[in-house]
């Protein structure tokens, strides 16, 4: 036996250091690991070093990730350096300044232009959906141009909980005017410490938007285009004609009823199918010119967006045209000037939605399937239609001269939805200019004084005219009319602030102090005139009106003066601290209540920068903690603290017996009204590991919004309506996770990003004199949402059920067990109602919590791949734990249609089912119980996109710097148990979220896209 001991010998290594593209990296350090022996790469990236054959080389260069490369006896080695993650050095926009992301101590999420560049959305608020933890976006409707409700860390108020938006330093209430292709990046200030610098406006969070700017160098021209078609892929099945007539036969409503035998096995009219567009077009164009030199830069962009609706086509169309000019000029080393302005024109056609009485989508779902869309020419009209014509009624015809179908069985507001869409002529238009001019003055190193003046001017017009029409005995318009409403919104914002930054050894200081003044005025004028010279679009603008009309208007001014400051400190890039304070003085409150103070503090510890931190796996670890207070004036009206005087009340007699209309007190004053105040605590940490391939952020938050406006309770002896008072608190708490992994190679790259949010929403204080505050109502059924202590904001309130009575014996035993049932007399097939208050009887006092629209968990994920010019992106979002209230049943209109599961799932006899009751058109217990509440959890594949980037070698020959083509399936797949048309049930009212009265669903889209730069 023998042994051989191999002793490593040195070899001469000749190597090169290149970047990912193959370009040489001169000056890179090449170190033999475990020694002090090193060399550097030359101008061509080459190096030579003598190293042990089993040794390891450590190659490093500023801006690139350090590489460990084993020699393994080789004499020739090529090293490829990957750029170091720029995230830690990335600058994020905060209120009145910027900060390096690595030293941020608040909870801030960032969204970059490339994340939203190819999303096919009409409004910029919609690009926020699924892009950041803690941010939920719910479209008010799927109709083109409909707004969206953005909630940052939950609904904090019983009223408006929208954040404020700051676009290039200009504050605004919405960003519907902004084209998403003009956005460079978005920062979302989620915790109070980040948003407190905006004081009375920051209580619901702040969305900071930076638009694209020009860069020094040759001029760059970019054109992008999206074009596609929309369709309806989420389908709600309503009762067929066969099911409908059998339902009517079972429920036996009053009035005329169809013959069951005549419709046996027939489907009838599927109104949703008939009203839906098969391929509603959508297109988006952007042209940008950018460039400049070392002194001046500019960007000029123009955008056009157009979208037809999947219901109504061009009758629910949205068009937006925008022009933006941003420029910056370095006048001298001490002075920098610039401006950011945009002009937008939005035009929107839309029919009535989110309305139990007049909503067109509601009518498309509830119209009976026995009525045809129209009566073809050459066929005999039904007798009830002939009778209407004979009596002089005006019936509507389509373009072919055919009369639209008139129901023989349904009365009231519900009528032929397609015919109603045809005679809808409303058009809303907004023309807005918004922007600011600014100057940065730098008299000495580290000091910058900024002054800027911004304006927002919006001019809103609504034009409409109605024509004479008869649909049934109670739905008739006997006089045509025209409407013209005008609103003018004006605001100016003047801000001045100074920032001083200083570094002394390991100490870094930054101090900012400033003031802000804002003045806002909104005025409107609404006019309606009955009678027109002649019906038609061309006659609507004519000024003469042969019949009288109405006119109303108002002006609501407000102003606010503010002072603010912030101090930031860092020691050795390890220990971080920040404090801020803002004082706001608002004209919306009584003189002695106008001042508010909003403090915030935050701290951080970058553990990975400590000398004891020995792991190379984790590149960066930072702990964060913050506390702060913000305000909100979103739910305060101008003059609301004063007494409300009206002339709409009683007429008073004088000594001669003549009656006069006089001003009288309608509501009592409350001079103690003040802001809603949000107090928030946040604990979090940020991690980067495995050479910055892994990113992970975690936050726990508790957000308490205090002093909500709720009705007060004055003594009844006053005889006047109660004023609103600050008497409600809401708490939102949960945690957020943002995680990502990115792997880059020479040919294949991929990335995975995930964000997750949990939210627990609860009313934690309510005026003790109030049991609850009533919210949304349904016809005849009354209140279905409430604001109550210990419950979520605007939860669903109704009867809780526990199965279905199968026979009379069960009913008798049930009544005996309760012992005091006096007014309720159920029959077999009725629901078993839970006696929640324990009084032995079943009354409306047994209504209780039966669900709420707030999801407990929201999660989204993006996966992207790149290979040899091809790229694939998959974006999915899910929401879990929320419910919807299905309000697609009109108990006051017994002949209206209903979803098909009302028929297929109904109780038909003993033992048939224990989950859904027998057929009933008006039972208030059924229609205000948990039987109408459904799980609204869903997973949506928001986007599947495949693209190709043409090679630079080919593009250089045609003088094109970039060319990308792609095809995309957007909102194409939905997975849900919800039986309505779309689980994302939005609303225009804050207290109606989740109530499905007949929802205009979100469209599925097949899109193609092109992006080219010269």
C-alpha angles and dihedrals in degrees: 000000000000140000133220118211110202113207115202114244126204119257128194109245119204109192146161130219115212135167124240092279093051097255115140119257109214120201097026114152116239111195130180102233114246094020139074092237111119145148137187134238117252129231091287092048093254127138140172126205138161110235139164111272089236094039131111129237121216112206120190139168133169111269095020135089114259113251128211110205123183114221096212091184093301122144097193122052133170117203123200114199120205120212113261114250107273093202096094092050092040116120117229125199115242130172110304095350149014136267137195107258091228092066100038111126099186132075105267127159122201130208120191130209094250090059092060104025096102101033111123100222130136100213127046092227088067093062088070092067111113094350100104137027115252094027121106125183122195119182112227086220139348090239116117112272095011113145128244134227111232116198123188110201094345138306105311099182143045085232133032113352098172118137122234121251125221113196112190089332096314115117118223139164098233141008100218087122093058123092112221091225089065093059118104097179143338128218119194114205102207108166126062094247091060096042100037091090085074091054114182092021100047103069094104095041133268130257111204115199126191115193125213119280136197122259132212113265138058118345115272123207118196128184125184131179137186124189130170151127131258130215142171113259100159105075129193113205113219123190114288120230090264093051093042097055091046090050090050090048091053098043095040099205119191119269135036115348131196123243110256094212092056092062103036109146094356124133098203123188117346097204095189090053092046094048096045122094115230096212113010107185126235129180139171129191130186130181119184131182116191136168146100141150137266090289105040134020131180144180125201119185137175125194136186125188128180130176131174119205126252084227117046096007109215089002087074097039129147124198128178129183119186136179121191132187122186122174139167128196128190099208092178140335087277102043135053124178131188149150140210117198137161135184118201136180117196121189121185135179115192139157126223115290141173090035126123091206109035106016110129093209087051089055092047088058099040101040111112116257092226094073116083122226089243140345110253117236112263096031125106116258117237115260095251089055092048089050091052092051091046090055091054099257117158109238121189123242130202124232091278092056094254120139116245115243118273118204117240093198111032121077132177126043097336112098143145102315095200091053091048091051089052093059096043110113104167120135127182120197131183124188112191137178117189135165147091146242120225144182128204113202117196109183095166140004115295096012125103126174115196126194122178138169121201137184137193119193120176126180115193125191131180120193125184141151129191127210132212111274141160122205103157141335093288101032109067136129108205097174127045117226143177132222130204120178126177130191128183122195120189131176138160127195124197117187134175125180138160127211126195123188124187135172121202112179106301093347120098120189132185125178128182129184129173153142136232134198124190133179124187134183130181122186130173139185121196122192133180126180126189118219132031132212089235135348117255142087091264091056098046095085093051109119102217116095117185092197130052124264143188134255133190138165148154145190123226115188127183138169139185135195119198142184124194144170141182135195122198125187133181129180119202090333087285110084117049132188135173134176131178139179131190131188118200127188114193130188090214091084138059113280095259093045100050098096121082131174122208118189130183138178132186137174139190141191121204098206094179090066092059118108091236092059102107106164118102092191093075109054097181134016122173130174118207137191130175143172130184150139129239133180136220130205093176094113100041119099123207109271094005091135091062130079113276113234121195139175094205095092136079126335115235125213124233126213091279094053095254116140121229133190110232137174115268138176111269100172133016120248124249112195091177095070111126140166128302104249125208118202115190137184121195132185120182150142138210125213134188118183146163095041090318093301090121122056123183132174128181131186134178113197139183114191119186118186111197137189097032115180110256133159113277128218115235120177111282088233090075090070092211134110116265119259120227118264137188098259113131141074130196125194125202119183138163142104137277132211127192114182135168143172124197126184120187127193138162095271107002126055130169139174138191123198127183133179127183132185132187121195131186110188122193141160102235100179136024133172102279090225090062124072091194142327115247119231134175122011135208124208111279091343095078128202118014102165127053142180108223141157113271094014134096118269110281096354122181111266122197146102121321114221134202107196134301129297106248099188144356092265091063090050093051092049090048093052091047092052092051093043100197110058104146111154106023118082111178124189129205109293093035120118122264104243121210116233094225098174094047097229093129093245135088112235137135087277086076092067110117144153110319101161146316137225096236114108116223096208130028121185135175134177137190124197120185133180132190125193129164095330096320121109132187126194128188119186121184134175133190136184125193138186102031129111138210127216109226104218096173095123124086107203088183090056103049096180094057118115124253138200111288094243088069084069103033096044097040125122109258102173144330111323095009096112140336097200109062129037132238121277112291129156100197113018102138092202093057094046096046097042137092087269086082093049117091136182107264097191114134147164118214128189095219096185143004108182131177119190142170128212112204116232118264092232090063095041094051089063091060094038094248118137098194137011125175131172125188145169123210142189107209125191086349103138128045126179115194144129092221111121096207125092095267130004092218096083110180130178140199089227124070093220095050101060110142096016107127106208092159110314127216096227128222112264126241112228139203105200137183123196143192130192122181133171129194 
